[in-house]
Amino acid sequence: MPNSTKVTEFLLTGFSEVWEFRVLHTMLFLLMYLVTLTGNLLIVIVITVDQRLHTPMYFFILNLSLLDMCYISVTVPKACVIFLLNNRVISVVGCAAQVFLVLLCACTELLLLTIMARDRYVAICQPLHYHVIMTPRVCVQMTLASVLSGLVYAGVHTGNTFHLSFCRSNVVHQFFCDIPSLMKLSCSDTLSNEITIFVSATISAGGCFSFIIMSYSHIFSTVLKFQTRAERRKAFSTCVPHILIVIIFLGSGSAVYLKPTSKSPLIQDMVISVFYSVVPPFLNPVIYTLRNKQIKEAIWKVMRRTLTSFRKIIII
């Protein structure tokens, strides 16, 4: 495309041009999408229905599940269309919306994970003050603050990105619109954008990660002082899943956003992007349902109620 031509739409890219691989990628993404929606929706229903789970920890898990359903829905449905139908076109407005929503969900998820680390710290290290510190009002305020911070973060970076001129090409080497891939297509000077992204991502991600590490260092030092092995196992079981999600999410996101744009191998970025845009929403329900005894019991309870009601309807 000539330098004088202004881009009015973008073309997203799949992992392969081979039909068999495209079908395989579609099936994998669609399976992960359906499992993510089903698992997170089940968690939302169970926590809402079961009164025993109306605690701060499960309140944050519920919000994380709602966010994950939105997060994966921003990228995966369009990716499946690209893989299966080879319909790669996305408008500039649609691309901007995708960038904004991805950043909003990613930033909000990071802040929610940080708040959840704070919740576990207070529950384990200050159990007598837990219900005084983590009141329902405080939990709602922290959740709203996370969403508002995500809106500001996403708005600033989306505005800065689409303030650039795109005239070199319209082929985005990614299965969804993200800022590093778009900046490669810009004919404007992107140095200030790269510096802004690096500084803001370092401050936000680094600050959240430091806070999480500090929280868990206090948690582990307290847990090791517990007298019985059962108490230590119960405490660790609520912390380990959270740490796994944080490592995967921050590690993969940093690998894409915190390195120079010109030094980004295309296929490597596409694979890594799966780990911060698709894998965390997919793993959250799996980890929290398989490792959380209370949620598993609540799920079985809801399923038994549903089956009983269904049988009564059939008999009638």
N, C-alpha and C positions, 0 to 999 in steps of 0.2 A: 504494500500500500504506500503510495507516495506521501512524502512529508506534509504536503499541502492538504491532504485529505483528512477531514475531521472524523473521528470514530463516533458512530451513532449506536453501535451495538457491539457486543463482544461474543467470541466463540470460546466456550469452555472445552476442556480436553479430557479424554478418558485415559485409562491406563494402557489400553491396547487397541489397535485397529482390527485385530483378528476377531471374527464373529464369535467363535467358541469361547474365547477369553472374555469378551464383552458380556455374553450370557452368564458365564460363571461369576463375574464381578457383580452383575445385577442381582443374581440369586443370593450372593453373600451379603451385599448391602441391604437387600430387601429383608433377608432373614434377621440381620442385626437390628434393622429398623422395627420390625414387628415384635421381636423379643423385647426391645427397649420400651416401646409403647405399652406392651402388655404388662411387663414387669413393673414399670413405674406407675402405671394406672392402678395396678393391683395394690401397690404400696400406698398410694393416695387413698384408695377406698378403705383399706384395712385400718390405716391410722385415723381416718375420719370416723369410722364406725366404732372402733374399739376405744372405750373410755379410758382403759388402762394405758393407752399410748398417747394420751393428751399431756405430754411432758415436753419441755424445751428441746430435748434431743430429737424426739420424733417430729416435733414441729419443723425443725430445720431439715430433717430427712424428707418430710412431705414437700417442703418448698424446693428442695434440691431435685426431687422427682418431677415436679411440675416444670421446673426450669429445664431439666434434661429432655423432657418430651418436646419442648419448644426448640431447644438447641439442635437436636438431631433432625428435626423436621425442617430446619432452615436449609440444610445441605443435601441430605440423602435422597429425598424424592426427586429433585432435579438431577442428581447424579445418576439415579436409575434410568431416567429418561435419556440421559446422554449415552449411557452404556448400551442400553437395549435398542433405542430408536435412532441413535446417532443425531438427535436433535440438540445441537450444541449452542444454539443462539440464545443469548440473554440480553435484554435491553440495558442501556446505561442506567436507567432508573432501577430496574430489577437488580442489576449488579450492585448499585449503591445500597439498596435495601438489604441485600444479602450480606454485604460487608458490615453494615450497621448492626444487623441482628446477630451476626456471628460474634462481633466484638462485645455487644451488649450481654449476650448469654455467657461468653467466656469470662468477662470481667466480673459479672455477678456471681458466676459459679466459683471463681477464685475467692471472692470475698465471703461467700457462704461457707466454703471449706475452712476459711480462716476463723469465722465465727464458731463453726462446729468444734474447732480445736480449742477455742476459748471455753466453750460449753463443757467439753470433757475435762479441761483443766480445773474449772470451778467444781465440777461434780466429784472429781477424784481427790483433788488437793484441798478443797474447802467445802466438804460435804455438809457441814452444819450451816453454812451460809448460802447454800445453793439456791434455795427457794426465795431467799431475800435478794440475791444478786440477779438471778435469771428469772425475773418476773415475766408474765405474759406481755406486759406493756414493753419491757425492754427487748424481748425477743422480736416483737413486731417492729419496733423502731429500728433495730439492727438490720432486719430483713429489708425494710423500706429504704434504709440508707444504702444498702448494697445495690438495690435496683437503681436508685437515683444516681449513684456513683457510676454504675454501668452505663446509664443513659448519657451522662456527661462525657465519659471516656469514649464511648462509641461515636457520639456526635462530633466531638473534636477531631478524631482521626478520620472519620468518614468525610467530613467537610474538607480537611486538609488534602486528602487523597483525590477527591473529585474536583478540587480546585485546580489540579494539574491539567495539562493539555495532553491528550492521547492521540498521536498521529503516526506513530511508527508501524503499529500493527494492531489488530483487534483480537489476536489469538492469545487467550489467557491459558498458560500452561499449568492448569490446576482444574480439579473437578468442581470447584466452586470459586467465587470471587473472593480473593483475599488480598490484603494490601501489598505484601512483597511481590506477588505475581503481577499486580497492576502497575507497580512502580517501574517494573522492567519495560513496560510498554510506553512510558511517558517520554515525551520529547522536551519536557520542562526539566529544570534543575531540581533534583529530588534530595539533595544533600540535607536541606533543612528538615524535610519530612523524615528522613532516616534518623537524623539526630533526635528529633522529637519523639519518634517511636522508641528509639533505644533508651532515651532518658526516662520516658514515662513508663515503659515496660520494666525497666530495671528498678525504678522506685516502687511501682505497684507490686510486681511479682517478687522482687527481692524483699520488700517490706513484709508482704504476706508470708513468704517462705520463712523469713527470720522469726516472725511472730509464732508461726506454727512450730518451728524447731525449738524455740524457747519454751513454748507450752508443753511440748512432749518431753523435753528434757526434765522439766519439773514433774510431769506425770510419771515418767519411768522411775525417777528417783523415789517418788512416793510409793509407787506400786511395789517396788522391790522391798519395801519395808513391811508389806503386808505379811501377816503371820502364816496364813494358810495358802496352799497352792491353788485352791479353788477361787479364792478372792483375786489372786494375781491373774489367773487364767481369764476370769470374767472381765477384769479391767483391760487386759491386753486385747481381748476379743472385740471390744468396742473401739480400740485405737488403731489396730493393724489395718483394717479395711480403709480407714480414712487416710492413713499414710500412703498406702498403695495408690489410691486415686490421685493424691497430691503429687506424688513423684511422676506418675505417667503424664498427668495433665501439664504440670509445669515444665517437665523435662522436654516433652515434644514441642510445646508451644515456644519455649526459649530457643530450641534448635532452629526454628523457622524465623522468628521475629528478631532475634538478637544477634544475627550474623549479617555481614554485608550482603546486599542484594545481588551484586555481581558475582558472588562466589557461591551461589545456590544451585546445585545440580537439580535439574527439573524433576526427574523421576523420584529422587530422594526426598525432595520437598513434598511431593504428592503423597508418598508413603507415610512420611512423618506427620503430615497434616491429618491423616486418618486417626492418629493416636491422640490428638487433642480435640478433634471435632466429632468423632464417632465413637471411639473406644470408651472414654469416661462415661457418657450417658448410657452406653451398653453395659458397662461393668457395675455401675452403681446399684441397680436393682439386684443383680446376681450376687454381689458381695454382701449387701445388707440383708438379703433374704436368706442366704445360705449360712451366714455366720451369726445371725441375730436370732436368738431363741424366741424372744417375745414376738417378733414379727412372724416367724414361722408358725407359732401357736395361734396367733391372731388370724393368719391366712387359713389355716385348717378350720378354725372356728367359723369363719365367714363362709367357707366352702360347704361345711356341714349344714349351716343355716340355709344356704342357697339350694342345696340338694333336697333338704326337707321341704322347703317351700315348693320346689318344683314337683316333688312327689305328690304333695297335697293337691296341687293344681291338676295333675294327671288323674288322680283318683276322682276328683270332683267332675 
